[in-house]
């Protein structure tokens, strides 16, 4: 994203490690791959910091809702 002043913003968001583990263990689209080789704790951007994690909740139908408020000032 480029701002009106020409500044650029690059961002990365992550999921809570327990959710990543659950998805890669149980979801049919991911289970065959095993756990990711770069966990949040060793990611060059995330460094395991919870502030980068998306807020998640499960809806009544089992769908996962993920959200993050981002402010650029």
Phi, psi and omega in degrees: 000137176244130180278172179299333179276359181089001177287147178250146179237125175239134184222158175220134178241151181227172176253156176304136182305326180292325177290318177302313180299314180300313182296317182285344175271327192241337184280129185300334180282345184239335188304325182293344184268347185076185182288150179302147181277351177234094177288163179307323185296336179244008178291136183294337180260309185289320184053023178076007184283124184298337182296341178271348184285141174288146173278129183235153172207152178265134177276167183302330181272006178093350178293154180255129177256128179235136182212155176208130175271126180238129178242129176243119185235000000 
